[in-house]
Amino acid sequence: MTTKASPVKPTHFDIEEALIALIKAGILYKKPKDSKFMLGYKQRVISLRQAEDPEKFIHESAQTILPNEIKYQQIMNDFKSWYKREPKILESILALYKLYYELAKDSFLSDEEVNKEAEEFLIM
């Protein structure tokens, strides 16, 4: 009898490591350190390090960044277009967002759940 091990969810250490890899890729491509790109990812590292509960923080962040499967696919396609000439950044950013996806996917709402919540909202 074989048992299938459930996949291990990414930890805050995995997310931090992926963010730092992305910052290093930005440095490799000489992204200005005061650019929105670099400052945005730096702020994510700082916020993660300062979080009272880093695991809860990364789950909430992932759910905010990726509220549904459609948004995930859109973001991934956008990144592939934007960073196609900077392969290290593209590789790093795709790896980061795959981790976010693993954290967020269990909270994606099905069409049925969306319909139910919409009906409940309209009744209130």
C-alpha positions as CSV (number, residue, x, y, z in Angstrom):
1,M,0.0,0.0,0.0
2,T,1.4,3.4,-1.0
3,T,0.3,6.6,0.6
4,K,0.5,9.8,-1.2
5,A,2.2,12.5,0.9
6,S,0.4,15.8,0.8
7,P,2.6,18.5,-0.7
8,V,4.3,20.7,1.9
9,K,3.1,24.3,1.7
10,P,5.9,26.9,1.3
11,T,7.0,28.5,4.5
12,H,7.9,32.1,5.2
13,F,11.6,31.1,4.8
14,D,10.8,29.9,1.3
15,I,9.1,33.2,0.5
16,E,11.9,35.3,1.9
17,E,14.5,33.3,0.0
18,A,12.5,33.8,-3.2
19,L,12.1,37.5,-2.6
20,I,15.9,37.9,-2.0
21,A,16.6,35.9,-5.1
22,L,14.4,38.3,-7.0
23,I,16.2,41.3,-5.6
24,K,19.6,39.7,-6.5
25,A,18.3,39.3,-10.1
26,G,17.3,42.9,-10.1
27,I,20.8,43.9,-9.0
28,L,22.3,41.6,-11.8
29,Y,20.3,43.6,-14.4
30,K,21.2,46.9,-12.8
31,K,17.7,47.8,-11.8
32,P,17.9,51.2,-10.0
33,K,17.8,50.5,-6.2
34,D,15.3,53.4,-5.9
35,S,13.0,52.0,-8.6
36,K,9.5,50.8,-7.9
37,F,10.6,47.2,-8.7
38,M,13.4,47.1,-6.2
39,L,11.8,49.1,-3.5
40,G,8.6,47.0,-3.7
41,Y,10.3,43.7,-3.2
42,K,12.6,45.1,-0.5
43,Q,9.4,46.3,1.3
44,R,8.0,42.8,1.1
45,V,11.1,41.4,2.7
46,I,11.0,44.0,5.5
47,S,7.3,43.5,6.1
48,L,7.8,39.7,6.3
49,R,10.7,40.0,8.7
50,Q,8.7,42.4,10.9
51,A,5.5,40.3,10.9
52,E,4.4,39.1,14.3
53,D,3.3,35.8,12.7
54,P,5.3,35.3,9.5
55,E,3.3,32.2,8.4
56,K,0.0,34.0,8.7
57,F,1.4,37.0,7.0
58,I,2.6,35.1,3.9
59,H,-0.8,33.3,3.7
60,E,-2.7,36.6,3.9
61,S,-0.3,38.2,1.4
62,A,-0.6,35.4,-1.1
63,Q,-4.4,35.5,-0.9
64,T,-4.3,39.3,-1.5
65,I,-1.9,39.0,-4.4
66,L,-3.7,36.0,-5.9
67,P,-7.4,36.1,-5.1
68,N,-8.2,33.5,-7.8
69,E,-6.9,31.3,-10.6
70,I,-7.7,33.8,-13.3
71,K,-5.6,36.5,-11.6
72,Y,-2.7,34.0,-11.2
73,Q,-2.7,33.2,-14.9
74,Q,-3.0,36.9,-15.9
75,I,0.0,37.8,-13.7
76,M,2.1,35.0,-14.9
77,N,1.4,35.9,-18.6
78,D,2.2,39.6,-17.9
79,F,5.5,38.7,-16.2
80,K,6.5,36.5,-19.1
81,S,5.9,39.4,-21.5
82,W,7.5,42.1,-19.3
83,Y,10.7,40.2,-18.3
84,K,11.3,38.1,-21.4
85,R,14.6,39.9,-22.0
86,E,15.7,39.5,-18.4
87,P,15.6,35.7,-17.9
88,K,17.0,35.7,-14.3
89,I,14.3,38.1,-13.2
90,L,11.7,36.2,-15.0
91,E,12.9,32.9,-13.5
92,S,12.9,34.4,-10.0
93,I,9.6,36.1,-10.2
94,L,7.8,33.0,-11.6
95,A,9.3,31.0,-8.8
96,L,8.1,33.5,-6.2
97,Y,4.6,33.6,-7.6
98,K,4.4,29.8,-7.8
99,L,5.0,29.8,-4.1
100,Y,2.3,32.4,-3.6
101,Y,0.0,30.2,-5.7
102,E,0.6,27.2,-3.5
103,L,-0.3,29.2,-0.5
104,A,-3.4,30.9,-2.0
105,K,-5.0,28.2,-4.1
106,D,-6.9,26.5,-1.3
107,S,-8.7,29.8,-0.7
108,F,-9.9,30.3,-4.3
109,L,-13.7,30.4,-4.5
110,S,-15.5,28.1,-6.8
111,D,-18.3,29.5,-9.1
112,E,-20.8,28.0,-6.7
113,E,-19.3,29.7,-3.7
114,V,-19.2,33.0,-5.5
115,N,-22.9,32.7,-6.5
116,K,-23.8,31.8,-2.9
117,E,-21.9,34.8,-1.4
118,A,-23.4,37.1,-4.0
119,E,-26.9,35.9,-3.1
120,E,-26.2,36.3,0.6
121,F,-24.8,39.8,0.0
122,L,-27.9,40.8,-1.9
123,I,-30.2,39.6,0.8
124,M,-28.5,41.7,3.5
